[in-house]
């Protein structure tokens, strides 16, 4: 069985009409998975709401001020954290539950030594210690990595970010910790403007691979083989967390990379060749069809 951590609560983060990061993203993925050939092999798991425990973990990454601002905006009926990052009345609770789903995913992966997928929103990789941005409220992948380091036998965690946008928030949290490594493949120039190849971290624990608009798998595959795989071999992670954004698809409206959903099968293979202890967690991806098919490609490769 393949674990997918999901709750309908994640649909309650309302972003308003026309916003690309919308609840329908999850609904489309769920429907595609339920109709997939491997549907009987999916184990759907509901994350538990445990705010006080989760806030303690969120505070290891984010300031109390930032957490308080998100909570206050939600409690007073919603609004905007900044121009592109709306908060609805349930957004704080949903964002905390999303963190919980990522942490439960870590537990599952470590208990089974096999992959799992967190199907949650809002996404997280743009959220910095003291600010949310780019649709992101809390830095899910970074919090999950910090949590993983507290578990027995986990001394090094690598985060692979294949979202089309650079995860500035994840990088800012990882770069000063020698037990963490971060690798990002992202379009450049593109939002948020960070992630130059020269950004290598305090311990050479960052690998930024900016790619030009119009790039496709013929550009990505050599980067995996010549850059990412050697980077992982050197770091020897005990666990991989994948910030699984699918907005590098050719059909996606927010960027200009020309990947196809099946290309994510190859990316998944490279990760599995390093370790089967992998937590995949949803980040971006805004064309519902290519998003759904890309998640299917990722999970299917873990099964066979």
Secondary structure, DSSP 8 states (H G I E B T S, - for coil): -EEEE--GGGGG----TT-SS-THHHHHHHHHHHTSTTGGGEEEE-----HHHHHHHHTTTS-HHHHHHHHHHHHTT-EEEETTEEE-TTHHHHHHHHHHHHHHHHHHHHHHTS-EEE--SS--TT-BTTB-BTTBSS-HHHHHHHHHHTSTT---EEEEE-SSS--HHHHHHHTT-TTEEEEEEEESS-TT----TT---TTS-EEEEEE-TT--HHHHHHHIIIIIHHHHHHH--SEEEEEE--TTBTT-TT----B-TTHHHHHHHHHHHH-S-EEEEE----SHHHHHHHHHHHHHHHH-
